[in-house]
Amino acid sequence: MMRSIYFALVLCVGIVANAAAQSAPTVVILVRHAEKAAAPANDPPLTDAGVARANSLVALLADANVAAVIATPTVRTRETAKPTAEAHGLTIETVGFAPAALHAKAVADAVMKHAGQTVLVVGHSNTVASIVAALGGPKMADLCDSQYSMLIVMVLDGRNVRVIRSSYGIATPDTPEACPATGGSARPAAGGK
């Protein structure tokens, strides 16, 4: 009889622990790459200010228990992601470019492979908004070319999506009103901004 009760108790604890693990929210931290150099134009590295911003990101996320880091194959996104990935002992997962909706879906799919964990995603001024939408967040405007400090935290718990907009590092003009007109929201099939 005691063995049966013990077995039932162990089984119940296992079921409850498994259910709790499955219901843990996925936390997505989404940023645009840090400040980029002017050259080479097709794939520039970070400037000194960009390196400083990438280092401020790793400091900000030191206790975030980041389990995955996702970036595009560009030098600027990888250099932004690298300090955080290294600090958490992770390899950067690369999601290649595609038309906007397909790229955003590919990023969302990569994030969901880490359901229940904290994931850093480093994107571009013209991909952040579509990634937010692909993850179930609100519609947003593309970021301006001068915006680097915006940090978006998304909490995905299966029932709803909570979004927190914040900033990190030295402030940049993060409101649409501060951005010069960009002539629309053209999204290149490759490269990002």
C-alpha positions as CSV (number, residue, x, y, z in Angstrom):
1,M,0.0,0.0,0.0
2,M,2.8,2.4,0.9
3,R,4.6,1.6,-2.3
4,S,1.5,2.4,-4.3
5,I,1.0,5.7,-2.5
6,Y,4.7,6.6,-3.0
7,F,4.6,5.7,-6.7
8,A,1.4,7.7,-7.1
9,L,3.0,10.7,-5.3
10,V,6.2,10.5,-7.5
11,L,4.1,10.2,-10.6
12,C,2.0,13.3,-9.6
13,V,5.1,15.3,-8.8
14,G,6.5,14.4,-12.2
15,I,3.4,15.3,-14.1
16,V,3.1,18.7,-12.2
17,A,6.8,19.4,-12.8
18,N,6.4,18.6,-16.5
19,A,3.3,20.8,-16.8
20,A,5.1,23.7,-15.1
21,A,8.1,23.3,-17.4
22,Q,5.8,23.3,-20.5
23,S,4.0,26.4,-19.3
24,A,7.1,28.5,-18.6
25,P,6.9,31.7,-20.7
26,T,9.3,32.4,-23.5
27,V,11.1,35.7,-23.1
28,V,12.3,37.4,-26.3
29,I,14.7,40.3,-26.0
30,L,14.8,42.0,-29.4
31,V,17.2,44.7,-30.5
32,R,18.5,46.3,-33.6
33,H,22.2,45.9,-34.2
34,A,24.4,48.5,-32.7
35,E,25.9,51.5,-34.5
36,K,27.5,50.5,-37.8
37,A,30.4,52.0,-39.7
38,A,30.0,53.6,-43.1
39,A,32.2,51.2,-44.9
40,P,32.2,48.7,-46.4
41,A,28.7,49.7,-47.4
42,N,27.4,46.1,-48.1
43,D,28.4,44.6,-44.7
44,P,29.9,47.2,-42.2
45,P,31.3,46.3,-38.8
46,L,30.3,48.2,-35.6
47,T,31.8,51.6,-34.8
48,D,33.4,52.2,-31.4
49,A,30.0,53.5,-30.2
50,G,28.5,50.2,-31.5
51,V,31.0,48.1,-29.7
52,A,30.2,50.1,-26.5
53,R,26.5,49.5,-27.0
54,A,27.0,45.7,-27.6
55,N,29.0,45.7,-24.3
56,S,26.2,47.5,-22.5
57,L,23.8,44.9,-23.8
58,V,25.9,42.0,-22.3
59,A,26.0,43.9,-19.0
60,L,22.2,44.5,-19.1
61,L,21.5,40.8,-19.8
62,A,24.1,39.4,-17.4
63,D,21.4,37.9,-15.1
64,A,18.8,37.2,-17.8
65,N,19.7,33.6,-18.2
66,V,19.8,33.9,-22.0
67,A,19.6,30.4,-23.5
68,A,19.8,31.3,-27.2
69,V,21.1,34.2,-29.4
70,I,19.7,34.7,-32.9
71,A,21.1,37.1,-35.5
72,T,21.3,37.5,-39.3
73,P,24.6,36.7,-41.0
74,T,25.8,40.3,-41.2
75,V,28.9,41.5,-39.4
76,R,27.0,44.2,-37.5
77,T,24.4,41.8,-36.1
78,R,26.9,39.2,-35.1
79,E,29.2,41.8,-33.5
80,T,26.2,43.1,-31.5
81,A,25.2,39.6,-30.4
82,K,28.7,38.1,-29.8
83,P,29.5,39.6,-26.3
84,T,26.2,38.3,-24.9
85,A,26.6,34.9,-26.6
86,E,30.1,34.5,-25.3
87,A,29.1,35.6,-21.7
88,H,26.4,32.9,-21.7
89,G,28.6,30.2,-23.4
90,L,26.4,30.2,-26.5
91,T,26.9,29.9,-30.2
92,I,25.0,32.5,-32.3
93,E,22.2,30.9,-34.3
94,T,22.0,32.5,-37.8
95,V,18.8,33.1,-39.7
96,G,19.4,34.2,-43.3
97,F,17.6,36.9,-45.2
98,A,14.4,36.4,-47.2
99,P,11.5,38.7,-48.0
100,A,10.2,40.4,-44.9
101,A,7.4,38.1,-44.0
102,L,9.4,34.9,-44.6
103,H,12.4,36.3,-42.6
104,A,10.2,37.2,-39.7
105,K,8.6,33.8,-39.7
106,A,12.0,32.1,-39.8
107,V,13.1,34.1,-36.8
108,A,9.9,33.3,-35.0
109,D,10.4,29.6,-35.7
110,A,14.0,29.8,-34.4
111,V,12.7,31.5,-31.2
112,M,10.1,28.9,-30.7
113,K,12.7,26.1,-30.8
114,H,13.6,27.6,-27.4
115,A,10.1,27.8,-25.9
116,G,10.2,28.4,-22.2
117,Q,13.6,30.1,-22.3
118,T,15.1,33.6,-22.8
119,V,16.2,34.4,-26.3
120,L,18.1,37.4,-27.6
121,V,17.3,38.4,-31.2
122,V,19.4,40.9,-33.0
123,G,17.8,42.3,-36.1
124,H,17.8,45.4,-38.4
125,S,15.9,48.6,-38.5
126,N,13.6,47.2,-41.2
127,T,13.1,43.7,-39.6
128,V,12.4,44.4,-35.9
129,A,8.8,45.4,-36.5
130,S,8.0,42.3,-38.6
131,I,9.6,40.0,-36.1
132,V,7.5,41.5,-33.3
133,A,4.4,40.9,-35.4
134,A,5.5,37.3,-36.3
135,L,5.8,36.6,-32.6
136,G,2.2,37.8,-32.0
137,G,3.0,41.3,-30.9
138,P,1.5,44.6,-31.9
139,K,2.0,46.3,-35.3
140,M,4.9,48.7,-35.1
141,A,6.6,51.0,-37.6
142,D,10.1,50.2,-38.8
143,L,12.9,51.8,-36.9
144,C,14.7,54.8,-38.2
145,D,18.2,54.6,-39.4
146,S,19.3,56.6,-36.4
147,Q,17.6,54.3,-33.8
148,Y,19.9,52.0,-32.0
149,S,18.9,52.1,-28.4
150,M,15.4,50.5,-28.5
151,L,15.1,47.2,-26.7
152,I,11.9,45.2,-26.9
153,V,11.0,42.5,-24.4
154,M,8.3,40.1,-25.4
155,V,6.8,37.6,-22.9
156,L,5.1,34.8,-24.8
157,D,3.0,32.6,-22.5
158,G,0.8,30.8,-25.0
159,R,-2.3,32.7,-24.1
160,N,-1.1,36.2,-24.8
161,V,1.9,38.3,-25.6
162,R,3.1,41.1,-23.4
163,V,5.5,43.7,-24.8
164,I,7.8,46.1,-23.0
165,R,9.5,48.8,-25.0
166,S,12.7,50.2,-23.3
167,S,16.2,51.3,-24.3
168,Y,19.8,50.4,-23.5
169,G,23.1,52.1,-23.9
170,I,23.3,55.8,-24.9
171,A,19.9,57.1,-26.0
172,T,19.1,57.6,-29.6
173,P,16.0,59.2,-31.1
174,D,13.6,56.3,-30.5
175,T,10.3,57.8,-31.4
176,P,8.9,58.0,-34.9
177,E,8.5,61.8,-34.5
178,A,12.3,62.1,-34.1
179,C,13.0,60.2,-37.3
180,P,13.3,61.9,-40.7
181,A,11.0,60.7,-43.4
182,T,12.3,57.5,-44.9
183,G,10.0,57.4,-47.9
184,G,8.1,54.4,-47.0
185,S,8.9,51.0,-45.5
186,A,10.8,49.4,-48.3
187,R,12.3,46.1,-47.1
188,P,15.2,44.7,-49.0
189,A,15.2,41.0,-49.6
190,A,18.7,40.8,-48.3
191,G,21.1,42.8,-46.2
192,G,18.9,44.7,-43.8
193,K,19.7,48.1,-42.5
